[in-house]
């Protein structure tokens, strides 16, 4: 039996333990589910702006929340309703390696600091980055010198090498770090659009991995904690 992949990605205000989650996005089989927090500020036109920027053939559902705690509570409800107990495989790109991607560790810390129950109980998980690094050639050659450069294994490069690049127009940013300044400025729609682009990229890379790699390469693990709340 092949589990249905659910790609996810988060945005944050920074890298420290005191920084907050600003956006969480999931790609479920029927479309995208995106949660955005505004830090108590007016949300503006987030929902229509994200819908307008997303490809027409992709259904997207966006909700806004006044605080990180409200956002994480909404994520927990969504996971319990749509992911837990179903034949789903949660996937992220470099999602559980602190240097670079950090989605799962960052979420663990924020849930713990807010004393919220961990939502990903009975949800299997796999990181796509080791599959791409170990089972695909992502070495880039310098066009000017012809000399081989180091392997490029971040999400944008993996997507450019393995996929068709159709989601580039969705992303308003060149670098992910721009999402921090955008949130500070109250440009919530842009932060959400960036998250949508990365979720779509992750989903596309995951589908390529499914087509060309064995099940055993996915190194599926459980995110269920050892003790109930």
N, C-alpha and C positions, 0 to 999 in steps of 0.2 A: 504494500500500500504506500502510495506517495502522498506525503502531507502537503497541504496547500500552503504556500509561502505567504506570510504577511510581513512585508517590509516595514520597518519603522525607523524614525530618526527624531532627534530632539535639537532644539536651540536653547542657548543659555545666555545669561548676562556676563559670563566669564568662566574662569577655570577653578576658582577657589571654592572652598567648602561653604562660603557664605553667599556665593552666587546662586541665582535662581534659574529654574526651568521656565522658558518663555513660550515655547511651542513644542507640542508633541504631535507627530503625524504618523498615520498608519495607512498602508495600502491593503485593504481587504479585497476579496474577490469582486465585490460589486462596485468598488470605487475607493475614494480616499476619505479618511476621517481625520480632521485636523482640529486640535485644541489650541487656543491662543489666550494668553493672559495679558492684561494691560497695565498691571501695577496700579489699579484704581483710577486710571485715566479713561476718557471716552474712547470707545473702540473705533469710531469712525466707520469707514466703508469697507471694513475688512472682508466681510463675506462676499459682497458682489465683486470686489476687486480681485480676490483670489479666484473666484469662479470665472471671471472674464479672462484671466491670465492663464488658466489651465486649459490644455487641449480639449476641444469640443467633445471628443469621444471618451473623456475621463470624467466620471461623476465625482464631484467633491462636495463634502458636507463640512462646513466650518462652524465652530461655536467659539464665542469669546467669554472670558471669565475675568473677574476683577482682581484676582490674586492667584499666586502660585498654588496655594492650598486648595482653592476651588478647582483649578485646572487639574491637579493631581487626583482629586476626588472624582472628577468627571472621567478621567482616564481609567481609574479603577473600576468605575461602573461599566464603562465600555468594554474593558477586558473581561470582566465577569460575564457580561451578556454575550459578547461576540467571539471571544477567543478561548476561554477556559473550557475544557471538556470537549471541544471540537477537534477535528483532525487538522489542526493548524500548526504551522511551524513559523515561529517568530524569527525573523532574520534582520540583521543590521550589518553595516559595513564598518569594520573596525570598531564594533560596538562594545567590546569588553576588554580592550587593551588601553590602559590609561594614556600612554604616549600616542597622541593622535586622536582617534575616536575614543569616546568615553561614555557612551550613552547609558549603558547598564550600571557601571559604578556610580555615575553622577546621580542617576535616579535612586539608587539604593541610599546614598547619603541624604538626599533631599527627603525621601519618604521617612527615613529614620529621624532626621532632625525635626520634622513636623509631626512625628509620632503617628503616622498613617500606616495602615497595614500594607504589606507588600502585595501588589496586585497580580503578579505573574506566577501564581500558584497553578500547577498542572498545565503549564504552558511550555512546550519544548522550544529550544532556542539553538540557533547556529549563527556563527559569525562568518560572513562571506569573504573577508579579507584573506584569511589563510588559504582558502580554496583558490582564489585568484593568484596569490603569491606563489603557491606550490604547484598549481596544475595548469597555469597559462603562462605564456611568454609575454611579459609586459615591458621588455627592455626597449628603450627608446634610443634611436640613433641621431646624433647631431647632423642636421642637414648640411651644415657648412663644412664640417671636417670629415664626416663619414665615420667618425669614431663612436664606439658604443658608449652610451651613457648608463648611469645606474638605472635599475628597475624603478618604474614609476607605478606605485601600487595604491595611491590614494584613490578615493571614489571617482573623482573627476577624470583621472587618467584611465582607470580601469573601464569606465563607461565609454570614454572616447575610443579606446582600443577595441573593445568587445561589442559595442552597441552602435546604434545608428546616429546618435547625437540629436535626436528630435526634441529633447526637452531643454536644450540650451536657451531657448527664447523665454522659458518660464522663469528662469533665475535672474533676478535684478542685480545680483552681486557677482563680482569676479572672485572674491575671496570670502570664505565663510565668516571671517572676523568682522566683516562689514555688518553682519546681522546684529552685533552687540551695539554698535553706534546707532543703528536704525531703531532698535528697541528704545534706547535712551531718548531718541528724538521723537518717539511716539509714532514711528512709521511701521505700524503693526502689520499692515497688509504686505509690505515688502518682506518682512521677516517670515511671514507665513508663506509667501510665494517661494522664498528660498527653501523653506522646509519641504514644500511640495515638490520642488525640483529634485532635491536630494532623495526624497522617498521614491519618486519615479525612477531615478537613476539606480537606486538600490534594488528596486523591483526588477528592472531590466537586467542588471548584472546577475541577480539571482536566477532569473529565467534562463540565461545563457549557461550558468553553472549547472542547472538541472539538465540541460540538453546534452552536455558534454562530459559531465563528471558522474562517478558512481555515488550511490547513496552513502557509502562509508566515508567519502571525502568530506561530508558536511559536519562531522564531529558533533552530532546533536547532543545537547545536554539539557538537563532539567533546571529550571529556575525556581523550583519549589524550595522554600526554606526548610531547615531541619526541625524547626519548632513552630507550632501554630501560635498566633497572637495570644 
